[in-house]
Amino acid sequence: MGIEPANNQVKLIKPSKDNTFDASKLNSVCNCYKYGLSTLEDVITIRKSFSNLEEYNKSKEKIFEVKTLTKRWRFIQQHCLKTYHIAMVTENDCGYHVDTLGIKKIELSALGIEAQVY
């Protein structure tokens, strides 16, 4: 099962003991955006703490941290799409524009980090 907007396919991930994110926090579309965007912002903050991609790639600790956060992001993404379906890609009353996640993807990609976004 996958979703293919903008030629991207959401990779389904299995819940694992690595994922320490509490899915009960994702009890609304608004919380999906809140926690999803917060996770992506954490990735951006880590990457921007390095002057370039080469310096970032030297930090095994930060690479591991980013991988953990991107797994969290995929978990949030999968859970929210499965739970709230089309509501995740339509206008909402949460104060988040539906393009917000796509904009974060562009920012991450420009920094050399790939994170699937809806």
Backbone torsions as a table, in degrees:
resi	resn	phi	psi	omega
1	MET	NA	131.2	178.7
2	GLY	-151.8	165.8	178.2
3	ILE	-122.0	134.9	-172.3
4	GLU	-122.4	50.0	172.5
5	PRO	-75.6	145.1	176.5
6	ALA	51.9	38.0	176.6
7	ASN	61.0	18.9	175.4
8	ASN	-107.4	145.8	177.2
9	GLN	-119.5	130.4	178.8
10	VAL	-76.2	122.9	179.1
11	LYS	-85.0	121.0	178.4
12	LEU	-73.7	135.7	179.1
13	ILE	-118.3	149.2	178.4
14	LYS	-86.5	140.2	174.1
15	PRO	-58.0	141.0	-179.9
16	SER	-139.4	165.8	179.0
17	LYS	-70.5	-15.5	175.8
18	ASP	-67.1	-30.3	-176.2
19	ASN	-80.8	110.6	-178.5
20	THR	-99.3	9.1	-179.3
21	PHE	-81.0	131.8	-178.7
22	ASP	-84.1	107.5	-176.9
23	ALA	-61.9	-20.6	179.6
24	SER	-66.3	-16.8	176.0
25	LYS	-71.1	-18.3	-176.7
26	LEU	-93.0	54.3	-174.1
27	ASN	-92.9	10.9	175.5
28	SER	-161.0	162.7	175.4
29	VAL	-59.1	-40.6	-179.3
30	CYS	-61.1	-41.9	178.1
31	ASN	-69.3	-31.3	175.2
32	CYS	-61.2	-47.0	177.5
33	TYR	-63.3	-46.6	-177.2
34	LYS	-56.8	-54.3	-176.9
35	TYR	-74.0	-34.4	176.8
36	GLY	-64.5	-48.9	179.6
37	LEU	-65.4	-38.4	177.9
38	SER	-61.2	-41.7	179.1
39	THR	-64.9	-44.9	178.6
40	LEU	-64.6	-37.8	177.2
41	GLU	-63.2	-38.2	177.1
42	ASP	-61.2	-40.7	177.8
43	VAL	-63.5	-46.3	-179.7
44	ILE	-60.8	-43.1	179.8
45	THR	-60.6	-44.9	179.3
46	ILE	-61.3	-49.9	-176.9
47	ARG	-62.8	-40.1	-178.7
48	LYS	-70.8	-12.5	177.8
49	SER	-74.2	-7.0	176.4
50	PHE	-110.9	143.0	-176.3
51	SER	-69.5	-24.5	178.5
52	ASN	-157.9	172.0	-177.0
53	LEU	-64.7	-36.2	179.7
54	GLU	-60.4	-44.8	179.1
55	GLU	-65.5	-42.0	177.5
56	TYR	-58.7	-45.6	-177.2
57	ASN	-63.3	-17.1	177.8
58	LYS	-80.8	-15.9	-176.4
59	SER	-97.0	92.8	-179.4
60	LYS	-59.8	-36.2	-179.5
61	GLU	-62.7	-45.4	-178.7
62	LYS	-72.9	-34.1	176.0
63	ILE	-61.7	-44.4	177.7
64	PHE	-61.2	-42.7	179.6
65	GLU	-62.5	-42.8	178.3
66	VAL	-65.5	-40.7	177.9
67	LYS	-62.0	-40.2	177.9
68	THR	-63.7	-43.8	179.3
69	LEU	-67.0	-38.0	179.0
70	THR	-70.3	-31.1	172.6
71	LYS	-65.1	-41.9	176.5
72	ARG	-60.1	-44.9	179.4
73	TRP	-58.8	-46.2	-179.8
74	ARG	-63.4	-36.9	176.4
75	PHE	-62.6	-48.1	178.8
76	ILE	-60.2	-47.7	-179.2
77	GLN	-57.9	-49.8	-178.3
78	GLN	-62.8	-47.5	-178.6
79	HIS	-60.0	-45.4	-175.8
80	CYS	-69.9	-39.7	176.8
81	LEU	-65.3	-41.2	179.9
82	LYS	-67.4	-36.7	-176.2
83	THR	-83.4	-43.9	-171.8
84	TYR	-110.0	-1.9	174.5
85	HIS	47.8	-127.4	-173.5
86	ILE	-63.1	-21.1	179.7
87	ALA	-61.4	-21.0	179.8
88	MET	-76.6	-16.1	-178.0
89	VAL	-122.7	16.9	176.0
90	THR	-120.2	166.0	179.8
91	GLU	-54.1	147.7	-178.1
92	ASN	-138.2	170.9	178.7
93	ASP	-101.2	22.9	-173.8
94	CYS	-91.5	-9.2	-176.0
95	GLY	90.4	6.7	178.6
96	TYR	-113.1	129.6	174.6
97	HIS	-75.5	144.5	-175.9
98	VAL	-62.5	-21.5	178.3
99	ASP	-81.6	-6.2	-175.7
100	THR	-56.7	-43.9	-179.6
101	LEU	-67.2	-38.5	177.6
102	GLY	-65.1	-37.1	177.7
103	ILE	-64.7	-40.0	176.9
104	LYS	-63.3	-38.6	178.8
105	LYS	-61.9	-43.3	179.1
106	ILE	-62.4	-43.7	178.9
107	GLU	-62.1	-44.9	178.5
108	LEU	-62.9	-43.7	-179.9
109	SER	-61.6	-41.3	177.8
110	ALA	-62.8	-25.6	178.5
111	LEU	-90.7	0.5	178.2
112	GLY	88.0	16.2	179.8
113	ILE	-114.4	126.9	177.9
114	GLU	-100.4	123.7	175.8
115	ALA	-138.3	119.2	-180.0
116	GLN	-64.3	133.8	176.7
117	VAL	-128.2	135.0	-176.8
118	TYR	-6.7	NA	NA
